[in-house]
Amino acid sequence: MARIDFWHTEMPFIGTRKMVVQLASDGILAGRKLVRRLMAEMGIHALYPKANLSKRNFKESIVPYLLRNKFVFLPNQVWSIDITYIKMRHGHLYLTAIIDWYSRMVVGWNLSDTLDTSCVLKAVTDAVAAHGCPAILNSDQGCQFTSAEYKALLKRLHITQSMDGKSRWADNIMIERWFRSLKTEEIYLNEYETPRALRQAIRAYVQQYNTVRPHQALENCTPEAMYYASFPVQNADLDGLGRAG
């Protein structure tokens, strides 16, 4: 499962057939049936248009993608949310993260041992408590984001829901890129003995990413500086504002 996660992060477009080949190059002999089951368990799928959108009234749960050609010029205008698999020395956890499109600041995250909807609800609730509500929250078409509980939470918070188009795997690319950075710069370089150790590592990485590292795309500002510069409280003590995570 750790190697599947590695190859998916490196080449997110490959399916089970090519994943079997990549695993074989690592000396891991596994059939497509096993690889398919493990990828499903990990919540991993190849990023290309799928032919089958069928299960659990899936089509009826899909909402339109609202961000094509949209000009994003303010923080909290658009957020993206997604879930990724995180390996440990013994076992694994799932990370839900939310990123602000304008500033690229990670506004919330939650670590869970399951792929159920509760971890997504917690991440959204905590992010909103710390930073207010976005106008639009974009996700992929995963079952957590088509669930009645998730839709009800966004409706209660007056957040407009957006979903990647089935032929547009890059629609949620900003959060996918952040997951890739987290894994290559932190997760793959270390082995975590406990959920607490992993949680501390992610918290430290998010803190550094948001507050220390300048981004060329942000004219060498940090995400946090870019985010708060658009608010009247930009000169306030940022530590007093609270942070997600």
N, C-alpha and C positions, 0 to 999 in steps of 0.2 A: 504493500500500500504506500509506503514511503517513496518507492521508486516510481510508482504510478503518479503520485503527486508531483515528483520532480519533473518527470517528462511532460506532464500536463502543463506545468508552469512554464517549461521551456518551449513547448509546442502545443498550445491550447487547441489547435485545430485538428489534432489527430484523433481518430476513433479507435475502437477496440482492435481492429486488424493491425494497424500500425503500432499500437501500444504493445501488442504481443511481440512484434519485431524488436522494438526498443528494449523491452525487458530481456529478450534473448541476448541482446548485445551486452547486457549486464550479467549474463550467465544465469538468468532467472527464466526457467521454462514453465510457461503457464498458457493454458488454452484460452480461447476467446470467451468461453462460457464463464470461466473463473474471473477473467479480467472485467467482463461486463458486470458481473455481480458485485465485484469490489468497487468499481467506479460508481455504480448505483448507490452502494452503501456510503461512499464518500461524498456523494452529491456532485460528482464530476461528470461532465459530458463534453463532447467535442463541440467547439464553437463554430457550428455551421448550421444552416437551415435544416430543421427536422421535418420529416414527412408525417410523423405521428404526433398529433396534439390531443389525443383522444381522452385520456382517463379523467374521471371525476368531473364531468361537465367542464372540462378544461377550456374549451373554446369559449364557453359562456363566461368564464372568469377573466379572460384577457381584456385589458384596457389598451387604448391606443398609445403609441409612442408620441410624446408631445414635444420632443426636443430637436427634431430635425430642422436645421437651419435657424435655430433659435439663438438670438443674441443674449448671452448671459453677461450682465454687467454689474451685478450686486451680490454680496453674500446672502445666503438664505433664499436666493431665488430658485436654485435647483440643488438638490442633494441626490447622491446615488448611494444605494445600499446593496450589499451582496454578502455571501457566506463562502468561506473557504476552509479546507481541511488543514489542520496543523498537527504534525507528528510530534510525539514525545518518545522518550526511551522505551517506555512501556505503555502502549496504547496511543490514543489520539483525542483531540478535541476539535471543536468547530468555532471559528471566529466569524462573527458578524461585525461588519464595519460600515460606517457611513462617512462619506466625504462631500465637502462643499465644492461645487463645480468652479465657482468664481475664484476662490482663494486656494483651492486644493488642500484645505485644512481638514484633518480627520476630526469630525465633530462628535463622534460617538462610536463605541464598540462594546461587544459583549462576548465572553468566552463560555462555551457550553459543551457538555458531553453528549448532546443529542442534536439532531437536525430538526427538531420540532419548531413550531411557530413561536413558542414562548421566548426563545433567545432573540428573535427578531423584534418582538414587541418590546422587550426590555431595552434593546439597543435604541430603538426609536424613542421610547419614553424618556430615557436618560439624556439623549441628545437634545430633545426638545426642552427638557427641564434646564439644561445648561445653556442652550443657545437660542431658544425660541423656535417657532415653526417655520419650515421652508414653504415656499409657495408650491413647489413640485418635488415629489420624491420618486426617483426612477429606480427600477429594479429589472431583473430578468423575469422569465415566466415560471420560476420555480414554485413548487406547491406552497411554500411558506408565504409567498407574495400574492398568490391567488386565493388564499384562505379567507374565510368569512371574518375571522378574528382580526387579521391584518387590515382588511378593507374597512372594518368597523372602526378600528383605531384611527386610521387616516381620516375617515369621515368625521369622527368626533373632534379631531384636531383641526379640521378644515384644511387639510393638506390634499392637493390634487395628485392622484396617482398616475404614474406613467410607467410603461413597460417596453422593454426592447422589442422591436419587430422581429418576427421569426426569421427573416432573411437578413437581419442586421446584427450579427454577433458583436460588432464593435460599438453598439449603442451605449453600453455601460463600461467603456474601455477605461475610463479614469480610475474607477475603483479596482479594476483588474490590474492595471499597472501598479497601483499602490501595493496590492497583494504580492505581486512579483517582486517589488523592491523589498518588502518585509521579509519574504522567504529567502531571497538570495543574499541579503545583507545581514540577516539575523537568524532566522529559523534553521537554515541548512548548515550554519556554522556551529551550532550548539546542540546539545542533547539535554532535555529538561526532565528531571526526575519526578517532579510533581506539578499539578495544575497551578499551584501557587508560584512556583519558579517561572513557569511559562507566562503567567499573568503579569508578573513583575517585569519580565523581559519585554513583553508587548507594550506595557505602560511606558517603560523607559524609551522604547523605540518611537512610540507615538509622540512623546514629549519632545524628543530630539527633532523628529521630522517636522513637527508643527512650529517649534520655537527657535531652533538653532540653524537648521540647514537652509541656505538661500536657494531659490529656484530661478533658473534662467528665464523660464516662461513667465515668471512674476517680476521680471526686471531686478532679479537678485534680492527680492524681499523674501522673508519667511512667510509660510502660509498664515500663521497667526497674525503677523503684522498686516498682511494684506486683508485679512478678514476684518479685524477691528478698525482699520483705517477708515472704513465706510460708515462707522457709527459715531454718533455725537460723543460717546464716551471714550473716544480713541486715546485720550490722554490720561484716562483713569488707570489705577493700578490693576493690571490684568489678573494678578493673583486673586483679587477680590471678586472677579467675575465668575469664577468657577470654570472647570474644564470637564469635558466628557471623558468617560473611561473609568 
